[in-house]
Amino acid sequence: MPYYTSLPTFDREFKKLNAEEKLAFMAAVRKLIQSLNSGQGIPGLPLIRKLSGYNLYELRWAADGRATFEYVDDPVLQANKVIWRRVGGHSVLNNP
């Protein structure tokens, strides 16, 4: 079962989201977790896409709602880890 951590940038940006945006983001995260826990791996479009040129993924949670994350193996815990990097609008893709 994967676990997650977040960067300070993500934490600051998440606090700025309004309640409706937070609910939409968490609904998309639940879909991601269900897919990972079922062994299907990272789902594809329209929910997730790999960012070209990066070892990062984009989670689409609203028309202008995006979050970026890394999905890595943690050899110490022998588990996969989601590292949340950015959350907000399309602008988070300028510096994922």
Steps between C-alpha positions, in 0.01 A plus 500: 500500500649837403541784744551869441702802604483857381744781436463829689397669173206259468397558861498880455305478175249250640417736788410769243238282329139571591279228650346400166843467340628288788202266467554463124869431551434238768243326277765467227753376755255228610479382138879494479527302826235249387692437180834463679354270767331282239835432335401680181774758546468866413180566303513680167321795346293694581602462868877460466766567241878473516670834450729498199864552593441431870466195720179660628128458454213746476172431680203685349236563762301786340482702178777723639609268781837330480741330737842357427658201669780247482434127536810323627609177661617535859751218555520563875127446557467269199199696380405750236475864595309795354683828553261792449686797352255772385125564503287777351415608147674449168786722618641220717612335174740789432722376784371153587 
